[in-house]
Amino acid sequence: MAPAAQLRKQNVANLAGRILITLRSRPYDKELAELRSMIPNIQPLDSLEIERLEVLEGAVEWIDSSMPERVQAATLLLEHLAKA
């Protein structure tokens, strides 16, 4: 799939799932950076998706935290978003 088409089809749940898969396969730095760069390109269709996008952005910020509690919270948020 072409990158532009892939971005159009991307939504919060899909991207959260992809991030989770990436986190479980180490090393993940390069792929995680690529997925992070996709976040600004998500175009929410409704206000609920806007809220989910904001949660996704916060969770992704906490992934690299030095505090294990934040990393765990980010992972739980990503799991929840992936199921939404």
Distance bins in CASP14 RR format, pairs under 12 A and 6 or more apart:
PFRMAT RR
TARGET T0000
AUTHOR 0000-0000-0000
RMODE 2
METHOD distances of the structure
MODEL  1
1 7 0 0 0 0 1 0 0 0 0 0 0
1 8 0 0 0 0 1 0 0 0 0 0 0
1 9 1 0 0 1 0 0 0 0 0 0 0
1 10 0 0 0 0 0 1 0 0 0 0 0
2 8 0 0 0 0 1 0 0 0 0 0 0
2 9 0 0 0 0 0 1 0 0 0 0 0
3 9 0 0 0 0 0 1 0 0 0 0 0
3 10 0 0 0 0 0 1 0 0 0 0 0
3 34 0 0 0 0 0 1 0 0 0 0 0
3 37 0 0 0 0 0 1 0 0 0 0 0
3 38 0 0 0 0 1 0 0 0 0 0 0
3 41 0 0 0 0 1 0 0 0 0 0 0
4 10 0 0 0 0 0 1 0 0 0 0 0
4 38 0 0 0 0 0 1 0 0 0 0 0
4 41 0 0 0 0 1 0 0 0 0 0 0
5 41 0 0 0 0 0 1 0 0 0 0 0
6 14 0 0 0 0 1 0 0 0 0 0 0
6 15 0 0 0 0 0 1 0 0 0 0 0
6 18 0 0 0 0 0 1 0 0 0 0 0
6 34 0 0 0 0 0 1 0 0 0 0 0
6 35 0 0 0 0 0 1 0 0 0 0 0
6 38 0 0 0 0 1 0 0 0 0 0 0
6 41 0 0 0 0 1 0 0 0 0 0 0
6 42 0 0 0 0 0 1 0 0 0 0 0
7 14 0 0 0 0 0 1 0 0 0 0 0
7 15 0 0 0 0 0 1 0 0 0 0 0
7 34 0 0 0 0 0 1 0 0 0 0 0
7 35 0 0 0 0 0 1 0 0 0 0 0
7 37 0 0 0 0 1 0 0 0 0 0 0
7 38 1 0 0 1 0 0 0 0 0 0 0
7 39 0 0 0 0 0 1 0 0 0 0 0
7 40 0 0 0 0 1 0 0 0 0 0 0
7 41 1 0 1 0 0 0 0 0 0 0 0
7 42 0 0 0 0 1 0 0 0 0 0 0
7 43 0 0 0 0 1 0 0 0 0 0 0
8 14 0 0 0 0 0 1 0 0 0 0 0
8 38 0 0 0 0 0 1 0 0 0 0 0
8 41 0 0 0 0 1 0 0 0 0 0 0
8 42 0 0 0 0 1 0 0 0 0 0 0
8 43 1 0 0 1 0 0 0 0 0 0 0
8 45 0 0 0 0 0 1 0 0 0 0 0
9 15 0 0 0 0 0 1 0 0 0 0 0
9 18 0 0 0 0 0 1 0 0 0 0 0
9 38 0 0 0 0 0 1 0 0 0 0 0
9 41 0 0 0 0 0 1 0 0 0 0 0
9 42 0 0 0 0 0 1 0 0 0 0 0
9 43 0 0 0 0 0 1 0 0 0 0 0
10 16 0 0 0 0 0 1 0 0 0 0 0
10 17 0 0 0 0 0 1 0 0 0 0 0
10 18 0 0 0 0 1 0 0 0 0 0 0
10 19 0 0 0 0 0 1 0 0 0 0 0
10 34 0 0 0 0 0 1 0 0 0 0 0
10 35 0 0 0 0 1 0 0 0 0 0 0
10 37 0 0 0 0 0 1 0 0 0 0 0
10 38 1 0 1 0 0 0 0 0 0 0 0
10 39 0 0 0 0 1 0 0 0 0 0 0
10 40 0 0 0 0 0 1 0 0 0 0 0
10 41 1 0 0 1 0 0 0 0 0 0 0
10 42 1 0 1 0 0 0 0 0 0 0 0
10 43 0 0 0 0 1 0 0 0 0 0 0
10 44 0 0 0 0 0 1 0 0 0 0 0
10 45 0 0 0 0 0 1 0 0 0 0 0
10 49 0 0 0 0 0 1 0 0 0 0 0
10 53 0 0 0 0 0 1 0 0 0 0 0
10 56 0 0 0 0 0 1 0 0 0 0 0
11 17 0 0 0 0 0 1 0 0 0 0 0
11 18 0 0 0 0 0 1 0 0 0 0 0
11 38 0 0 0 0 0 1 0 0 0 0 0
11 39 0 0 0 0 0 1 0 0 0 0 0
11 41 0 0 0 0 0 1 0 0 0 0 0
11 42 1 0 0 1 0 0 0 0 0 0 0
11 43 0 0 0 0 1 0 0 0 0 0 0
11 44 0 0 0 0 1 0 0 0 0 0 0
11 45 0 0 0 0 1 0 0 0 0 0 0
11 46 0 0 0 0 0 1 0 0 0 0 0
11 48 0 0 0 0 0 1 0 0 0 0 0
11 49 1 0 0 1 0 0 0 0 0 0 0
11 50 0 0 0 0 0 1 0 0 0 0 0
11 52 0 0 0 0 1 0 0 0 0 0 0
11 53 0 0 0 0 1 0 0 0 0 0 0
11 56 0 0 0 0 0 1 0 0 0 0 0
11 81 0 0 0 0 1 0 0 0 0 0 0
11 82 0 0 0 0 0 1 0 0 0 0 0
11 84 0 0 0 0 1 0 0 0 0 0 0
12 18 0 0 0 0 0 1 0 0 0 0 0
12 19 0 0 0 0 0 1 0 0 0 0 0
12 38 0 0 0 0 0 1 0 0 0 0 0
12 39 0 0 0 0 1 0 0 0 0 0 0
12 41 0 0 0 0 0 1 0 0 0 0 0
12 42 1 0 0 1 0 0 0 0 0 0 0
12 43 0 0 0 0 0 1 0 0 0 0 0
12 44 1 0 0 1 0 0 0 0 0 0 0
12 45 0 0 0 0 0 1 0 0 0 0 0
12 46 0 0 0 0 0 1 0 0 0 0 0
12 48 0 0 0 0 1 0 0 0 0 0 0
12 49 1 0 0 1 0 0 0 0 0 0 0
12 50 0 0 0 0 1 0 0 0 0 0 0
12 51 0 0 0 0 1 0 0 0 0 0 0
12 52 1 0 1 0 0 0 0 0 0 0 0
12 53 1 0 1 0 0 0 0 0 0 0 0
12 54 0 0 0 0 1 0 0 0 0 0 0
12 55 0 0 0 0 1 0 0 0 0 0 0
12 56 1 0 1 0 0 0 0 0 0 0 0
12 57 0 0 0 0 1 0 0 0 0 0 0
12 58 0 0 0 0 0 1 0 0 0 0 0
12 59 0 0 0 0 0 1 0 0 0 0 0
12 60 0 0 0 0 0 1 0 0 0 0 0
12 77 0 0 0 0 0 1 0 0 0 0 0
12 78 0 0 0 0 0 1 0 0 0 0 0
12 80 0 0 0 0 0 1 0 0 0 0 0
12 81 1 0 1 0 0 0 0 0 0 0 0
12 82 0 0 0 0 1 0 0 0 0 0 0
12 83 0 0 0 0 0 1 0 0 0 0 0
12 84 1 0 0 1 0 0 0 0 0 0 0
13 19 0 0 0 0 0 1 0 0 0 0 0
13 20 0 0 0 0 0 1 0 0 0 0 0
13 42 0 0 0 0 0 1 0 0 0 0 0
13 44 0 0 0 0 0 1 0 0 0 0 0
13 48 0 0 0 0 0 1 0 0 0 0 0
13 49 0 0 0 0 1 0 0 0 0 0 0
13 52 1 0 0 1 0 0 0 0 0 0 0
13 53 0 0 0 0 0 1 0 0 0 0 0
13 55 0 0 0 0 0 1 0 0 0 0 0
13 56 0 0 0 0 1 0 0 0 0 0 0
13 78 0 0 0 0 0 1 0 0 0 0 0
13 79 0 0 0 0 0 1 0 0 0 0 0
13 80 0 0 0 0 1 0 0 0 0 0 0
13 81 1 0 1 0 0 0 0 0 0 0 0
13 82 1 0 1 0 0 0 0 0 0 0 0
13 83 1 0 0 1 0 0 0 0 0 0 0
13 84 1 0 1 0 0 0 0 0 0 0 0
14 20 0 0 0 0 0 1 0 0 0 0 0
14 21 0 0 0 0 0 1 0 0 0 0 0
14 35 0 0 0 0 0 1 0 0 0 0 0
14 38 0 0 0 0 1 0 0 0 0 0 0
14 39 0 0 0 0 0 1 0 0 0 0 0
14 42 0 0 0 0 1 0 0 0 0 0 0
14 49 0 0 0 0 0 1 0 0 0 0 0
14 52 0 0 0 0 0 1 0 0 0 0 0
14 56 0 0 0 0 0 1 0 0 0 0 0
14 78 0 0 0 0 0 1 0 0 0 0 0
14 81 0 0 0 0 1 0 0 0 0 0 0
14 82 0 0 0 0 1 0 0 0 0 0 0
14 83 0 0 0 0 0 1 0 0 0 0 0
14 84 0 0 0 0 0 1 0 0 0 0 0
15 21 0 0 0 0 0 1 0 0 0 0 0
15 22 0 0 0 0 0 1 0 0 0 0 0
15 32 0 0 0 0 0 1 0 0 0 0 0
15 34 0 0 0 0 0 1 0 0 0 0 0
15 35 1 0 0 1 0 0 0 0 0 0 0
15 36 0 0 0 0 1 0 0 0 0 0 0
15 37 0 0 0 0 0 1 0 0 0 0 0
15 38 1 0 0 1 0 0 0 0 0 0 0
15 39 1 0 0 1 0 0 0 0 0 0 0
15 40 0 0 0 0 0 1 0 0 0 0 0
15 41 0 0 0 0 1 0 0 0 0 0 0
15 42 1 0 0 1 0 0 0 0 0 0 0
15 44 0 0 0 0 0 1 0 0 0 0 0
15 49 0 0 0 0 0 1 0 0 0 0 0
15 52 0 0 0 0 1 0 0 0 0 0 0
15 53 0 0 0 0 1 0 0 0 0 0 0
15 55 0 0 0 0 0 1 0 0 0 0 0
15 56 1 0 0 1 0 0 0 0 0 0 0
15 57 0 0 0 0 0 1 0 0 0 0 0
15 59 0 0 0 0 0 1 0 0 0 0 0
15 60 0 0 0 0 1 0 0 0 0 0 0
15 78 0 0 0 0 1 0 0 0 0 0 0
15 81 0 0 0 0 1 0 0 0 0 0 0
15 82 0 0 0 0 1 0 0 0 0 0 0
15 84 0 0 0 0 0 1 0 0 0 0 0
16 22 0 0 0 0 0 1 0 0 0 0 0
16 23 0 0 0 0 0 1 0 0 0 0 0
16 35 0 0 0 0 1 0 0 0 0 0 0
16 38 0 0 0 0 0 1 0 0 0 0 0
16 39 0 0 0 0 0 1 0 0 0 0 0
16 42 0 0 0 0 0 1 0 0 0 0 0
16 49 0 0 0 0 0 1 0 0 0 0 0
16 52 0 0 0 0 1 0 0 0 0 0 0
16 53 0 0 0 0 0 1 0 0 0 0 0
16 55 0 0 0 0 1 0 0 0 0 0 0
16 56 1 0 1 0 0 0 0 0 0 0 0
16 57 0 0 0 0 0 1 0 0 0 0 0
16 58 0 0 0 0 0 1 0 0 0 0 0
16 59 1 0 0 1 0 0 0 0 0 0 0
16 60 0 0 0 0 1 0 0 0 0 0 0
16 63 0 0 0 0 0 1 0 0 0 0 0
16 74 0 0 0 0 0 1 0 0 0 0 0
16 75 0 0 0 0 0 1 0 0 0 0 0
16 76 0 0 0 0 0 1 0 0 0 0 0
16 77 0 0 0 0 1 0 0 0 0 0 0
16 78 1 0 1 0 0 0 0 0 0 0 0
16 79 1 0 0 1 0 0 0 0 0 0 0
16 80 0 0 0 0 1 0 0 0 0 0 0
16 81 1 1 0 0 0 0 0 0 0 0 0
16 82 1 0 1 0 0 0 0 0 0 0 0
16 83 0 0 0 0 1 0 0 0 0 0 0
16 84 1 0 0 1 0 0 0 0 0 0 0
17 23 0 0 0 0 1 0 0 0 0 0 0
17 24 0 0 0 0 0 1 0 0 0 0 0
17 35 0 0 0 0 1 0 0 0 0 0 0
17 56 0 0 0 0 0 1 0 0 0 0 0
17 59 0 0 0 0 0 1 0 0 0 0 0
17 60 0 0 0 0 0 1 0 0 0 0 0
17 75 0 0 0 0 0 1 0 0 0 0 0
17 77 0 0 0 0 0 1 0 0 0 0 0
17 78 1 0 0 1 0 0 0 0 0 0 0
17 79 0 0 0 0 1 0 0 0 0 0 0
17 80 0 0 0 0 0 1 0 0 0 0 0
17 81 1 0 0 1 0 0 0 0 0 0 0
17 82 1 1 0 0 0 0 0 0 0 0 0
17 83 0 0 0 0 1 0 0 0 0 0 0
17 84 0 0 0 0 0 1 0 0 0 0 0
18 24 0 0 0 0 0 1 0 0 0 0 0
18 25 0 0 0 0 0 1 0 0 0 0 0
18 28 0 0 0 0 0 1 0 0 0 0 0
18 31 0 0 0 0 1 0 0 0 0 0 0
18 32 0 0 0 0 1 0 0 0 0 0 0
18 34 0 0 0 0 1 0 0 0 0 0 0
18 35 1 0 1 0 0 0 0 0 0 0 0
18 36 0 0 0 0 0 1 0 0 0 0 0
18 38 0 0 0 0 1 0 0 0 0 0 0
18 39 0 0 0 0 0 1 0 0 0 0 0
18 56 0 0 0 0 0 1 0 0 0 0 0
18 60 0 0 0 0 0 1 0 0 0 0 0
18 78 0 0 0 0 1 0 0 0 0 0 0
18 81 0 0 0 0 0 1 0 0 0 0 0
18 82 0 0 0 0 1 0 0 0 0 0 0
19 25 0 0 0 0 0 1 0 0 0 0 0
19 28 0 0 0 0 1 0 0 0 0 0 0
19 31 0 0 0 0 1 0 0 0 0 0 0
19 32 1 0 0 1 0 0 0 0 0 0 0
19 33 0 0 0 0 0 1 0 0 0 0 0
19 34 0 0 0 0 0 1 0 0 0 0 0
19 35 1 0 1 0 0 0 0 0 0 0 0
19 36 0 0 0 0 1 0 0 0 0 0 0
19 37 0 0 0 0 0 1 0 0 0 0 0
19 38 0 0 0 0 1 0 0 0 0 0 0
19 39 0 0 0 0 1 0 0 0 0 0 0
19 56 0 0 0 0 1 0 0 0 0 0 0
19 57 0 0 0 0 0 1 0 0 0 0 0
19 58 0 0 0 0 0 1 0 0 0 0 0
19 59 0 0 0 0 1 0 0 0 0 0 0
19 60 1 0 0 1 0 0 0 0 0 0 0
19 61 0 0 0 0 0 1 0 0 0 0 0
19 62 0 0 0 0 0 1 0 0 0 0 0
19 63 1 0 0 1 0 0 0 0 0 0 0
19 74 0 0 0 0 1 0 0 0 0 0 0
19 75 0 0 0 0 1 0 0 0 0 0 0
19 77 0 0 0 0 0 1 0 0 0 0 0
19 78 1 0 1 0 0 0 0 0 0 0 0
19 79 0 0 0 0 0 1 0 0 0 0 0
19 81 0 0 0 0 1 0 0 0 0 0 0
19 82 0 0 0 0 1 0 0 0 0 0 0
20 28 0 0 0 0 0 1 0 0 0 0 0
20 31 0 0 0 0 0 1 0 0 0 0 0
20 32 0 0 0 0 0 1 0 0 0 0 0
20 35 0 0 0 0 0 1 0 0 0 0 0
20 56 0 0 0 0 0 1 0 0 0 0 0
20 59 0 0 0 0 0 1 0 0 0 0 0
20 60 0 0 0 0 0 1 0 0 0 0 0
20 63 0 0 0 0 0 1 0 0 0 0 0
20 74 0 0 0 0 0 1 0 0 0 0 0
20 75 1 0 0 1 0 0 0 0 0 0 0
20 76 0 0 0 0 0 1 0 0 0 0 0
20 77 0 0 0 0 0 1 0 0 0 0 0
20 78 1 0 1 0 0 0 0 0 0 0 0
20 79 1 0 0 1 0 0 0 0 0 0 0
20 80 0 0 0 0 0 1 0 0 0 0 0
20 81 0 0 0 0 1 0 0 0 0 0 0
20 82 1 0 1 0 0 0 0 0 0 0 0
20 83 0 0 0 0 0 1 0 0 0 0 0
21 28 0 0 0 0 1 0 0 0 0 0 0
21 31 0 0 0 0 1 0 0 0 0 0 0
21 32 0 0 0 0 0 1 0 0 0 0 0
21 35 0 0 0 0 1 0 0 0 0 0 0
21 75 0 0 0 0 0 1 0 0 0 0 0
21 78 0 0 0 0 0 1 0 0 0 0 0
21 79 0 0 0 0 0 1 0 0 0 0 0
21 82 0 0 0 0 1 0 0 0 0 0 0
22 28 1 0 1 0 0 0 0 0 0 0 0
22 29 0 0 0 0 1 0 0 0 0 0 0
22 30 0 0 0 0 1 0 0 0 0 0 0
22 31 1 0 1 0 0 0 0 0 0 0 0
22 32 1 0 1 0 0 0 0 0 0 0 0
22 33 0 0 0 0 1 0 0 0 0 0 0
22 34 0 0 0 0 1 0 0 0 0 0 0
22 35 1 0 0 1 0 0 0 0 0 0 0
22 36 0 0 0 0 0 1 0 0 0 0 0
22 38 0 0 0 0 0 1 0 0 0 0 0
22 60 0 0 0 0 0 1 0 0 0 0 0
22 63 0 0 0 0 1 0 0 0 0 0 0
22 75 0 0 0 0 0 1 0 0 0 0 0
22 78 0 0 0 0 0 1 0 0 0 0 0
22 82 0 0 0 0 0 1 0 0 0 0 0
23 29 0 0 0 0 0 1 0 0 0 0 0
23 31 0 0 0 0 1 0 0 0 0 0 0
23 32 1 0 0 1 0 0 0 0 0 0 0
23 35 0 0 0 0 1 0 0 0 0 0 0
23 36 0 0 0 0 0 1 0 0 0 0 0
23 59 0 0 0 0 0 1 0 0 0 0 0
23 60 0 0 0 0 0 1 0 0 0 0 0
23 62 0 0 0 0 0 1 0 0 0 0 0
23 63 1 0 0 1 0 0 0 0 0 0 0
23 64 0 0 0 0 0 1 0 0 0 0 0
23 71 0 0 0 0 1 0 0 0 0 0 0
23 72 0 0 0 0 0 1 0 0 0 0 0
23 74 0 0 0 0 1 0 0 0 0 0 0
23 75 1 0 0 1 0 0 0 0 0 0 0
23 78 1 0 0 1 0 0 0 0 0 0 0
23 79 0 0 0 0 0 1 0 0 0 0 0
23 82 0 0 0 0 0 1 0 0 0 0 0
24 31 0 0 0 0 0 1 0 0 0 0 0
24 32 0 0 0 0 0 1 0 0 0 0 0
24 75 0 0 0 0 1 0 0 0 0 0 0
24 78 0 0 0 0 0 1 0 0 0 0 0
24 79 0 0 0 0 0 1 0 0 0 0 0
25 31 0 0 0 0 1 0 0 0 0 0 0
25 32 0 0 0 0 0 1 0 0 0 0 0
26 32 0 0 0 0 0 1 0 0 0 0 0
27 33 0 0 0 0 0 1 0 0 0 0 0
28 34 0 0 0 0 0 1 0 0 0 0 0
28 35 0 0 0 0 1 0 0 0 0 0 0
28 36 0 0 0 0 0 1 0 0 0 0 0
28 63 0 0 0 0 1 0 0 0 0 0 0
28 64 0 0 0 0 0 1 0 0 0 0 0
29 35 0 0 0 0 0 1 0 0 0 0 0
29 36 0 0 0 0 0 1 0 0 0 0 0
29 63 0 0 0 0 0 1 0 0 0 0 0
29 64 0 0 0 0 1 0 0 0 0 0 0
30 36 0 0 0 0 0 1 0 0 0 0 0
30 37 0 0 0 0 0 1 0 0 0 0 0
31 37 0 0 0 0 0 1 0 0 0 0 0
31 38 0 0 0 0 0 1 0 0 0 0 0
32 38 0 0 0 0 0 1 0 0 0 0 0
32 39 0 0 0 0 0 1 0 0 0 0 0
32 60 0 0 0 0 1 0 0 0 0 0 0
32 63 1 0 0 1 0 0 0 0 0 0 0
32 64 0 0 0 0 1 0 0 0 0 0 0
32 74 0 0 0 0 0 1 0 0 0 0 0
32 78 0 0 0 0 0 1 0 0 0 0 0
33 39 0 0 0 0 0 1 0 0 0 0 0
33 60 0 0 0 0 0 1 0 0 0 0 0
33 63 0 0 0 0 0 1 0 0 0 0 0
33 64 0 0 0 0 0 1 0 0 0 0 0
34 41 0 0 0 0 0 1 0 0 0 0 0
35 41 0 0 0 0 0 1 0 0 0 0 0
35 42 0 0 0 0 0 1 0 0 0 0 0
35 56 0 0 0 0 0 1 0 0 0 0 0
35 59 0 0 0 0 0 1 0 0 0 0 0
35 60 0 0 0 0 1 0 0 0 0 0 0
35 63 0 0 0 0 0 1 0 0 0 0 0
35 78 0 0 0 0 0 1 0 0 0 0 0
36 42 0 0 0 0 0 1 0 0 0 0 0
36 56 0 0 0 0 0 1 0 0 0 0 0
36 57 0 0 0 0 1 0 0 0 0 0 0
36 58 0 0 0 0 0 1 0 0 0 0 0
36 59 0 0 0 0 0 1 0 0 0 0 0
36 60 1 0 1 0 0 0 0 0 0 0 0
36 61 0 0 0 0 1 0 0 0 0 0 0
36 63 0 0 0 0 1 0 0 0 0 0 0
36 64 0 0 0 0 0 1 0 0 0 0 0
37 60 0 0 0 0 0 1 0 0 0 0 0
38 53 0 0 0 0 0 1 0 0 0 0 0
38 56 0 0 0 0 0 1 0 0 0 0 0
38 57 0 0 0 0 0 1 0 0 0 0 0
38 60 0 0 0 0 0 1 0 0 0 0 0
39 52 0 0 0 0 0 1 0 0 0 0 0
39 53 1 0 0 1 0 0 0 0 0 0 0
39 54 0 0 0 0 0 1 0 0 0 0 0
39 55 0 0 0 0 0 1 0 0 0 0 0
39 56 1 0 0 1 0 0 0 0 0 0 0
39 57 1 0 0 1 0 0 0 0 0 0 0
39 58 0 0 0 0 1 0 0 0 0 0 0
39 59 0 0 0 0 0 1 0 0 0 0 0
39 60 1 0 0 1 0 0 0 0 0 0 0
39 61 0 0 0 0 0 1 0 0 0 0 0
39 81 0 0 0 0 0 1 0 0 0 0 0
40 53 0 0 0 0 1 0 0 0 0 0 0
40 56 0 0 0 0 0 1 0 0 0 0 0
40 57 0 0 0 0 1 0 0 0 0 0 0
40 60 0 0 0 0 0 1 0 0 0 0 0
41 53 0 0 0 0 0 1 0 0 0 0 0
42 49 0 0 0 0 1 0 0 0 0 0 0
42 50 0 0 0 0 1 0 0 0 0 0 0
42 52 0 0 0 0 1 0 0 0 0 0 0
42 53 1 0 1 0 0 0 0 0 0 0 0
42 54 0 0 0 0 0 1 0 0 0 0 0
42 56 0 0 0 0 1 0 0 0 0 0 0
42 57 0 0 0 0 1 0 0 0 0 0 0
42 60 0 0 0 0 0 1 0 0 0 0 0
42 81 0 0 0 0 0 1 0 0 0 0 0
43 49 0 0 0 0 1 0 0 0 0 0 0
43 50 0 0 0 0 0 1 0 0 0 0 0
43 53 0 0 0 0 1 0 0 0 0 0 0
44 50 1 0 1 0 0 0 0 0 0 0 0
44 51 0 0 0 0 1 0 0 0 0 0 0
44 52 1 0 0 1 0 0 0 0 0 0 0
44 53 1 0 1 0 0 0 0 0 0 0 0
44 54 0 0 0 0 1 0 0 0 0 0 0
44 55 0 0 0 0 0 1 0 0 0 0 0
44 56 0 0 0 0 0 1 0 0 0 0 0
44 57 0 0 0 0 0 1 0 0 0 0 0
45 52 0 0 0 0 0 1 0 0 0 0 0
45 53 0 0 0 0 0 1 0 0 0 0 0
46 52 0 0 0 0 1 0 0 0 0 0 0
46 53 0 0 0 0 0 1 0 0 0 0 0
47 53 0 0 0 0 0 1 0 0 0 0 0
47 54 0 0 0 0 0 1 0 0 0 0 0
48 54 0 0 0 0 0 1 0 0 0 0 0
48 55 0 0 0 0 0 1 0 0 0 0 0
48 81 0 0 0 0 0 1 0 0 0 0 0
48 84 0 0 0 0 1 0 0 0 0 0 0
49 55 0 0 0 0 0 1 0 0 0 0 0
49 56 0 0 0 0 0 1 0 0 0 0 0
49 81 0 0 0 0 0 1 0 0 0 0 0
49 84 0 0 0 0 1 0 0 0 0 0 0
50 56 0 0 0 0 0 1 0 0 0 0 0
50 57 0 0 0 0 0 1 0 0 0 0 0
51 57 0 0 0 0 0 1 0 0 0 0 0
51 58 0 0 0 0 0 1 0 0 0 0 0
51 81 0 0 0 0 0 1 0 0 0 0 0
51 84 0 0 0 0 0 1 0 0 0 0 0
52 58 0 0 0 0 0 1 0 0 0 0 0
52 59 0 0 0 0 0 1 0 0 0 0 0
52 77 0 0 0 0 1 0 0 0 0 0 0
52 78 0 0 0 0 0 1 0 0 0 0 0
52 80 0 0 0 0 1 0 0 0 0 0 0
52 81 1 0 1 0 0 0 0 0 0 0 0
52 82 0 0 0 0 0 1 0 0 0 0 0
52 83 0 0 0 0 0 1 0 0 0 0 0
52 84 1 0 0 1 0 0 0 0 0 0 0
53 59 0 0 0 0 0 1 0 0 0 0 0
53 60 0 0 0 0 0 1 0 0 0 0 0
53 81 0 0 0 0 1 0 0 0 0 0 0
53 84 0 0 0 0 0 1 0 0 0 0 0
54 60 0 0 0 0 0 1 0 0 0 0 0
54 61 0 0 0 0 0 1 0 0 0 0 0
54 77 0 0 0 0 0 1 0 0 0 0 0
54 81 0 0 0 0 0 1 0 0 0 0 0
55 61 0 0 0 0 0 1 0 0 0 0 0
55 62 0 0 0 0 0 1 0 0 0 0 0
55 73 0 0 0 0 0 1 0 0 0 0 0
55 74 0 0 0 0 0 1 0 0 0 0 0
55 76 0 0 0 0 0 1 0 0 0 0 0
55 77 1 0 1 0 0 0 0 0 0 0 0
55 78 0 0 0 0 1 0 0 0 0 0 0
55 79 0 0 0 0 0 1 0 0 0 0 0
55 80 0 0 0 0 1 0 0 0 0 0 0
55 81 1 0 0 1 0 0 0 0 0 0 0
55 82 0 0 0 0 0 1 0 0 0 0 0
55 84 0 0 0 0 1 0 0 0 0 0 0
56 62 0 0 0 0 0 1 0 0 0 0 0
56 63 0 0 0 0 0 1 0 0 0 0 0
56 74 0 0 0 0 1 0 0 0 0 0 0
56 77 1 0 0 1 0 0 0 0 0 0 0
56 78 1 0 0 1 0 0 0 0 0 0 0
56 79 0 0 0 0 0 1 0 0 0 0 0
56 80 0 0 0 0 0 1 0 0 0 0 0
56 81 1 0 1 0 0 0 0 0 0 0 0
56 82 0 0 0 0 1 0 0 0 0 0 0
56 84 0 0 0 0 0 1 0 0 0 0 0
57 63 0 0 0 0 0 1 0 0 0 0 0
57 74 0 0 0 0 0 1 0 0 0 0 0
57 77 0 0 0 0 0 1 0 0 0 0 0
57 78 0 0 0 0 0 1 0 0 0 0 0
57 81 0 0 0 0 0 1 0 0 0 0 0
58 64 0 0 0 0 0 1 0 0 0 0 0
58 65 0 0 0 0 0 1 0 0 0 0 0
58 70 0 0 0 0 1 0 0 0 0 0 0
58 73 0 0 0 0 1 0 0 0 0 0 0
58 74 1 0 0 1 0 0 0 0 0 0 0
58 77 1 0 0 1 0 0 0 0 0 0 0
58 78 0 0 0 0 0 1 0 0 0 0 0
58 81 0 0 0 0 0 1 0 0 0 0 0
59 65 0 0 0 0 0 1 0 0 0 0 0
59 70 0 0 0 0 1 0 0 0 0 0 0
59 71 0 0 0 0 1 0 0 0 0 0 0
59 72 0 0 0 0 0 1 0 0 0 0 0
59 73 1 0 0 1 0 0 0 0 0 0 0
59 74 1 0 1 0 0 0 0 0 0 0 0
59 75 0 0 0 0 1 0 0 0 0 0 0
59 76 0 0 0 0 1 0 0 0 0 0 0
59 77 1 0 1 0 0 0 0 0 0 0 0
59 78 1 0 1 0 0 0 0 0 0 0 0
59 79 0 0 0 0 1 0 0 0 0 0 0
59 80 0 0 0 0 1 0 0 0 0 0 0
59 81 1 0 0 1 0 0 0 0 0 0 0
59 82 0 0 0 0 0 1 0 0 0 0 0
60 70 0 0 0 0 0 1 0 0 0 0 0
60 71 0 0 0 0 0 1 0 0 0 0 0
60 74 1 0 0 1 0 0 0 0 0 0 0
60 75 0 0 0 0 0 1 0 0 0 0 0
60 77 0 0 0 0 1 0 0 0 0 0 0
60 78 0 0 0 0 1 0 0 0 0 0 0
60 81 0 0 0 0 0 1 0 0 0 0 0
61 70 0 0 0 0 1 0 0 0 0 0 0
61 71 0 0 0 0 0 1 0 0 0 0 0
61 73 0 0 0 0 0 1 0 0 0 0 0
61 74 1 0 0 1 0 0 0 0 0 0 0
61 77 0 0 0 0 0 1 0 0 0 0 0
61 78 0 0 0 0 0 1 0 0 0 0 0
62 68 0 0 0 0 0 1 0 0 0 0 0
62 69 0 0 0 0 1 0 0 0 0 0 0
62 70 1 0 1 0 0 0 0 0 0 0 0
62 71 1 0 0 1 0 0 0 0 0 0 0
62 72 0 0 0 0 1 0 0 0 0 0 0
62 73 1 0 0 1 0 0 0 0 0 0 0
62 74 1 1 0 0 0 0 0 0 0 0 0
62 75 0 0 0 0 1 0 0 0 0 0 0
62 76 0 0 0 0 0 1 0 0 0 0 0
62 77 0 0 0 0 1 0 0 0 0 0 0
62 78 0 0 0 0 1 0 0 0 0 0 0
63 70 0 0 0 0 1 0 0 0 0 0 0
63 71 1 0 0 1 0 0 0 0 0 0 0
63 72 0 0 0 0 0 1 0 0 0 0 0
63 73 0 0 0 0 0 1 0 0 0 0 0
63 74 1 0 1 0 0 0 0 0 0 0 0
63 75 1 0 0 1 0 0 0 0 0 0 0
63 76 0 0 0 0 0 1 0 0 0 0 0
63 77 0 0 0 0 0 1 0 0 0 0 0
63 78 0 0 0 0 1 0 0 0 0 0 0
64 70 0 0 0 0 1 0 0 0 0 0 0
64 71 0 0 0 0 1 0 0 0 0 0 0
64 74 0 0 0 0 1 0 0 0 0 0 0
65 71 1 0 1 0 0 0 0 0 0 0 0
65 72 0 0 0 0 1 0 0 0 0 0 0
65 73 0 0 0 0 1 0 0 0 0 0 0
65 74 1 0 0 1 0 0 0 0 0 0 0
65 75 0 0 0 0 0 1 0 0 0 0 0
67 73 0 0 0 0 1 0 0 0 0 0 0
67 74 0 0 0 0 0 1 0 0 0 0 0
68 74 0 0 0 0 0 1 0 0 0 0 0
68 75 0 0 0 0 0 1 0 0 0 0 0
69 75 0 0 0 0 0 1 0 0 0 0 0
69 76 0 0 0 0 0 1 0 0 0 0 0
70 76 0 0 0 0 0 1 0 0 0 0 0
70 77 0 0 0 0 0 1 0 0 0 0 0
71 77 0 0 0 0 0 1 0 0 0 0 0
71 78 0 0 0 0 0 1 0 0 0 0 0
72 78 0 0 0 0 0 1 0 0 0 0 0
72 79 0 0 0 0 0 1 0 0 0 0 0
73 79 0 0 0 0 0 1 0 0 0 0 0
73 80 0 0 0 0 0 1 0 0 0 0 0
74 80 0 0 0 0 0 1 0 0 0 0 0
74 81 0 0 0 0 0 1 0 0 0 0 0
75 81 0 0 0 0 0 1 0 0 0 0 0
75 82 0 0 0 0 0 1 0 0 0 0 0
76 82 0 0 0 0 0 1 0 0 0 0 0
76 83 0 0 0 0 0 1 0 0 0 0 0
77 83 0 0 0 0 0 1 0 0 0 0 0
77 84 0 0 0 0 0 1 0 0 0 0 0
78 84 0 0 0 0 0 1 0 0 0 0 0
END
